[in-house]
Amino acid sequence: MSAEEWDELEPEREWTPADRLRLAAWVLIFANLLGVLLLSPVGDSAIVQAAEAAGTDDGPGRLTFWVSVLGVTLVGNAIGAAAAATRQRWAILPPLLAAAGCWAGFAAASALV
């Protein structure tokens, strides 16, 4: 198949600002999930080390950390994915709020230790 035939079958797509925003939302959702998978164990070990250094129990801090990180990530990214799939302009907000919520959960868990 030549390039001319392919161009007839698949015309050049024009990207609107809304398309770019939806693509950014999808990229942010996957980056957020990857970040949670890679950085959650680091946050958990930091809470354990802080509890050992302070001589306190790490149970409440770890529970708060994991519940908040998993809950915020799943809910925020699910809402963002649903919004991006239905072509909503605000689709980028839930993943951003999920990322901020993960940091807030880490801060709250750190305060418990």
C-alpha positions in Angstrom: 0.0 0.0 0.0 1.5 3.3 -1.0 1.5 6.5 1.0 -1.1 8.1 -1.2 -3.5 5.2 -0.7 -2.9 5.3 3.0 -3.7 9.1 3.1 -7.0 8.4 1.4 -7.9 5.8 4.0 -6.6 7.7 7.0 -6.8 11.5 6.6 -4.6 13.8 8.7 -6.3 14.4 12.1 -6.5 17.9 13.4 -6.0 18.2 17.1 -8.2 20.6 18.9 -7.4 22.0 22.4 -10.0 19.7 23.9 -8.3 16.7 22.2 -5.0 17.7 23.6 -6.5 18.2 27.1 -8.0 14.7 27.0 -4.8 13.2 25.8 -3.0 15.0 28.7 -5.6 13.6 31.1 -4.9 10.0 29.9 -1.1 10.5 30.1 -1.6 11.9 33.7 -3.8 9.0 34.7 -1.2 6.4 33.6 1.7 8.5 35.1 -0.2 8.7 38.3 -0.8 5.0 38.4 2.8 4.3 37.6 4.0 6.8 40.2 1.8 5.1 42.9 3.1 1.7 42.0 6.7 2.9 42.2 6.6 5.4 45.0 4.1 3.8 47.5 6.7 1.4 48.9 9.1 4.2 49.4 6.5 6.2 51.3 5.6 3.2 53.4 9.2 2.5 54.3 9.7 6.2 55.2 6.7 5.9 57.6 8.2 2.8 59.1 11.6 4.4 59.6 10.1 7.5 61.1 8.1 5.4 63.6 11.2 3.4 64.5 13.2 6.5 65.0 10.4 8.0 67.2 9.8 4.7 69.0 6.1 4.7 68.2 3.8 2.3 66.6 3.7 2.4 62.8 0.3 0.8 62.4 -2.0 3.8 62.3 0.3 5.7 60.0 0.7 2.9 57.6 -3.0 2.2 57.5 -3.8 5.9 56.9 -1.2 6.0 54.2 -2.3 2.9 52.2 -6.1 3.6 52.6 -5.7 7.2 51.5 -3.3 6.5 48.6 -5.3 3.6 47.2 -8.6 5.2 47.7 -7.7 8.6 46.2 -5.8 7.0 43.3 -8.6 4.6 42.4 -11.4 7.1 42.7 -9.6 10.1 41.1 -8.2 8.2 38.2 -11.5 6.3 37.6 -13.4 9.6 37.4 -10.7 11.1 35.2 -10.8 8.1 32.9 -14.5 8.1 32.6 -14.5 11.8 31.9 -11.8 11.5 29.3 -13.6 8.6 27.6 -16.8 10.6 27.4 -14.8 13.6 26.1 -15.3 16.0 29.0 -13.2 19.1 29.1 -12.6 18.8 32.9 -11.1 15.3 32.6 -7.7 16.5 33.7 -8.9 17.7 37.1 -9.6 14.3 38.9 -6.1 12.9 38.2 -4.5 16.1 39.4 -6.6 16.0 42.5 -5.7 12.3 43.0 -2.0 13.2 42.8 -2.5 16.0 45.4 -4.6 13.6 47.5 -1.7 11.1 47.6 0.6 13.7 48.9 -2.0 14.8 51.5 -2.4 11.2 52.6 1.3 10.8 53.0 1.4 14.1 55.0 -1.4 12.9 57.3 0.2 9.5 57.8 3.5 11.1 58.6 1.8 13.3 61.2 0.4 10.2 62.9 3.9 8.8 63.5 
